[in-house]
C-alpha cells in the first residue's frame, strides 16, 4: 500500500503557495514556523521531491506539478461534505487519510471486514476510522447494523469523493515520475464488448512497447458497473459503445467512430451465401443476444419485432463475452449480431461469416466516457491520443 503523507502537510504546502512565504503558511494553519518547515520537509521526503527552493523560498518545478493536484484533492474532500460550509471547513482541517481510505474501501468491498482485508488492517481499526469520518463530515455515512450495514446516500457521495481524492494523489506521484522521464504509472481502462478485442488491446500493445515500465489495466464488466468505477476514479476512462441520450453532471462522452452490426453465423451456416434473407429465415434459428439495455440488444429487439408472429425470436443465449459468443457460433447454427471489427480475425481465418441481411437501424457510435474534471497524466494523455488516432479510419 502506497504511503500517503499527512493531509495537513498538503494544506501547509498550499498555504505556502497562496501566501508566498513559510511565515504565511504557518500563520494560516496556526503552527510555529519551525513546525511548518519540518512538515514541508517531511512532505518532500515522502514524495522524494524538492517542492521548495530554500535559497529563494520559491516553489520549484516539482512543486508546481503537485500544487494543482493537491488543490484538487481538497476540492474532492470538501465536496464530500455537501453544501455545508462549516462541514467543508471541518473536513479540510480534520480529515485524515485513514478516514478517507476506510470509507472508500467500504464502498468498493461492501463490508468493514472486506475493507480491512484490502487495507491489511484490523476490522475494528477500519470501522473506527470510518465512524470518525462520519463525525467529521457531520452526517450519517452508514445505515443498518451487524452484517447489514450499508452506505447512506450521503455516504455514497462521500465515498466517491474520497476515492477521487486518493486517485488524485496517485496522479500527483505519477506526474512527478514522468517529469523525470520515468513512465512507471498506470492507465486503467474499462472496456465494453465492442472494443475489447481490437481497439483497446492495439493501443495498449503500442504504448506498452514504448513504455515497458508502465502498467495497463483492462477491466471488463457491465456498463453500469464500469460507470460506477469511473465515477469513483477506479478506472480512468471507459471505451465502448456510447449511450444515446447520455446525461451526467460528472461524466462526458466523446465519439471516436461509428460502426454497424451484422448478422453473423459460422462459416458454412445454412444461411451463408443465401441472397435476400428474410425475417422468416432468421426466425428459424436460435440467437446469442447481448444483455438488456445495451445498444446491440436494442438493435436485436428492433429486428426481432419483424419476425413472424407465430415464430418469435429464440433468444437462447445471453452474453456480453465475445469468447462465449464465438464458442456458441462456431459449434452450432446460432446467429448473433456483431460488428465487423469484433469478428475481423474470424472473418480472415474463415471461421465466421456475415450474412446478407441489412440492418438499417444498427448504426451506433463508439467512444470514450470520462470524468468532466479528469486531468490526465502524460501517459494517460498519450493513451487517449493513441485511441483517437487509431479510430480515425475505423468508421464502417
N, C-alpha and C positions, 0 to 999 in steps of 0.2 A: 504494500500500500504506500502510495506516494506521500512523503512528509509535506504537511501544509504549515506554512508559517502562521504565527499568531495574526488573527484578523485585525487586532489593534495596531500591529506594526504596519499593516497595509494602510490603515487610516492615517497613521503618522506620516507615511510617505506622501499620501495625497495632500495632507495638510502642509507638508513641506513644499510641494509643488504649487499649491494655492497661495501660500504666504510668502514664498521666496526665501525663507530662512529657517534654520533649525529652531531659533527662538520662537518664531511664529507657530511652528508645528507643535512645540512643547506647550505653548500657551493654549492652543486650540484644544488639546487633549488633557490639559490640566496636569502635566507631568513636569518634572525638572528637566532642564536641558541635558544634563549628563544621562538621565534615563532615556530621553528621546534619542540621543546619539547612540546609545548602546542598543536600543531596539532596532534602529535602522541598520546598524552593523549586523545584527542578528538576521534581519530580513535578507541582507545581501548574502550572507553566508548560506542561508537556506536555499537561495536561488542560484548560488555560485555565480554571482554577477556583481558588477560595480554600478550602482544606481546613482551615486552622488560623487562628484569630483570634490574632494575635501579641500583642495587648494583654493578653488574659487567658490566653493559651496554652490555648485551648479549641477543640474541634472545631466547625466551622461546620455549617450545614445541608447544604452540598455535601459536606463531609467525611463526614457520617453516611450520605449516599446511597451513596458509593463504598465505605465500610468493609465492609458486608456482602458486596458483590461481590468485594472484594479477599480477604476470608476464604474465600469460595467458590473463588476461583482457586487458592489454596494447598491447599484440600481436594482439588480435582481433581488437582493436581500430585502431592500425596503419594500419592493412590490409584494413580498410575502405577507406584509402587514396590512394589505388592502389600502383603504383611503385614509386611515387614521394617521395623522402626522405624529402624534405622541407615540403611537406604536412603532412607526417607522423610525423615529429617533431612538427609541429603546432598542429596536433591532440592530441599528447601526452601532450603538455603543456597547451592547451587552451580549450580542450573539457571538458564539464561538463555533469553530469548525466541528467539534463533536456534536453540537446540536444539529448543524446542517447535515452532516453525514448520517446521523441516526434517522432523521425524518426521511431523507432521500432514499436510504436503503430500505426502510419500511415500505415505502411506496413501490419499490421495484419488487421486493420479495414477499410482501403481503403479511408478514408477521415479525414480531420482535426476535423470535428465536432464529428465523432465517436471516434476518438483517444482521444479527450478532455473528452468525457464522460467516457471512460475507465480509464483515469488517474485522473478523478474527478478534472479537471482544466477547465479554460475558453478556448474557442477556440482561441481567439487572443494570449493567452499565449503560447499555444501549437504550433501555427503556427509561432510565433516569435522565439521560441526555435529551431524549425526545420529549419527555414531560417538562423538562426545563425550557426547551424551545417553545413549548405551548405557553408557558408563563411569560416568556419574553415577547412573543408575538401578541399575547393578550387576548387570545380567543381559542376555543377548543379546537384542537387539530385531530383528535381521535374520539371515536364513539364506540360504545359497546364495552364488554368486559370479558375476561377469561380468554378463550380462544376465538371469540367473535369480535375482536377489535378491528376497526376499520378507520380509514381517514374520513373526516368530515369534508364537506365541500371546501371549507377554508383550509383544511389540512391538505387537500389535493392541490390547491393553488400554491400553498407554501412549499410543498414537496417539489412541485415543478420548478419554482423559482430557486430553491436550494440546489436542485440538480443542475440548473443552468449556471449557477454561481460556481459550482465545482468544475463544470466543463470549461468555464471561462478561465479559471486559474490554470487548468491544464494547457489551455491555448497560450496563455502567457509564458509558461515554461517552454512550450514548443517553439514559440516565436524567438525566444532568447537563443535557443539552439540553432534555429535557422539563420539568425543574424551572424552566427559563426560558421555558416555553411555546413551545419550538421543537420541533415534531414533524417531525423530518427523519430518523427512524430507519427501520428495515426490519422488515417482517414476512415471513418465509419460510414458505410453506405447501406441504406435499406433498399432492397430490390423487390419489385413486383414481377410476376411471371414473365412478362414480355422481354425484360431486359436482363434476366439472369443468365442467359446463355450466350449473349453476343456483345452487347454494348458495354456493360459494366466490366465483365471479365477482360475484354480487349483493352479498356482504359487502365485497369489495374495492372495487367501484364506489362503495358508500356511504361507506366510510372515505376513499377517495382523493379524493372530492369534499369531504369535511370537512377533510382534511389534505393539501393539494396538494403539500407538500414531502416527504411521506412516500413510502417506496418499498415496493412489494409484489411479492414474487417468488412465482410459482406454478410449482411443479415437478411434472412428471409422471414416471411410472416404474412399475416393478413394485413390488408390496408389499414384497418382501424388500429391494430396493434402497433404497426410501424409509425403511424401518425402520432400515437401516444409517445413512442420512443423519441420521435423527432422533437416534439414539444418539450420533452424533459432534457434534451441535449444528449440523450443516449446515442443517437446517431446524428451525423452532420447533415445528411440530405437523404431524400427518398427519390429513387429513379424508377419510373414506370408510367403506366397509362394515367393520364390526367383525368380528373373528375369534372364533368360538366356542372356548371352552377356552383363551383367551389367558392366558399366564402369563409374567411377566417381573419380574426384580428391579429393573430400571431404568426400565421404562415402565409406563404405566397407560392404560386406556381409559375413555371417558365417552360414554354413549349420548346421541344427540341426537334421533333419531326413527326410526320403523320404516317399512319400505317392502315392497311386494310386486312380484314380477316378472310381466310379462305376455308372452304370445306375440305378437310384432309382425311385421307384414309391410307391404309397400307398400299404399297406397290402391288398391283395385281388384284386390288379390291374389285368386286363385281361392277362398280360404277366407274372404275378407271377407264378413260377413253370414251365413255358414253357422251354423246352430244345432246344438248337440250335436256339436261336433267331436270326433272320436275319435283315439286314438293312431295308428290306421291311417292316418287322414287326414294327420297331421303327418309320418308316415314317408315320405310321397310327395315331400317337398320337402327341399332341401339347407338346411343351417343355418350361421349365423355364430355361433360359440361363443366364450366367454371363455377366458382362459388357465387351465391346470391350477392347482388349488389355490385358486381364487377362489370366493367364495360363489355367484356366478352359475353357474360351471361345475359346482359340486356340485349345484345345483338342476337344471341341464340333464341331468346324468348320471342323476339320480334319475328324472326324467321319461322320459328315453330308455330306461330299463330296462323300461318298459312297452310299448315298440314291439313289433310282431310279430317273432317270431324270424327269419322269412325276409326281413324288411326292416329291418335295423338302421339307426340314425340315421346320416345322411350329414353328418359334420362337415367340410364342405368349406373353411370359412374359420375361422381362429382369430385373434382380435384383441381388444386392450383399448382400441382407439381408437374413440370414438363416431363420429367423422367417417368412418372407414373402414367401420364397420358401417352407417351411414346410406347411404353411397355404394353399397354392395352391395345393400342392401334396396331402394333406390329404382330400381335398374337391373335387378332380377331378381326371381324368385319365392322367393328365400331367405327364411328366417324367423330370428328371433333372440329372445332373452329380454331385455327391457328394463323399467326402471321407468317409470311414468307421468311421473315428474319428468324423466327423461332425454329423453323424447320429447315434452315438452309443446308446444314450438314447432312441431314437425312435425305433431302432432295438430291444433293450432289452425289450421295452414296447410292441412291436408288432404293432407299428403304421406304420412303413415304411419297405420296403423290397428292397434288392439289387437283380437286375435281372441277369440272367445267360447270360451276354454278355461281353466278354473280350474286354478291351481297351489297346492294347499293347503299344500305344504311350502316355499313360496318366501319366507315372511315372514322378514325379516332386519332388523338394526339398523345404522343409520349413526351415526357418532360421531367423536369426537376420540381420537387417541392422542398422548400427550405424555410427556415425561420426568417421573419422580416428583419430582425435585428442581427442576423448572422454576420459575423466578422471573421472571414476565413483566414487561416494561416497561409503562408506561401504554398505549402504542399497542397492544402485543400483548394486554394485558388487554381493551382496548376492542374489539379484533377478536374475541376469544373471546366477549365478551358479545354482540356483533352476531350471531355464528353461533348462539349459544344462543337468542337472541330470534327469529331468522329461522326456527329449526327448530321453534318451539313448536307450530305448526299444520300441520306437514308430514306427520305420520304418515298412511299410506294405509290 
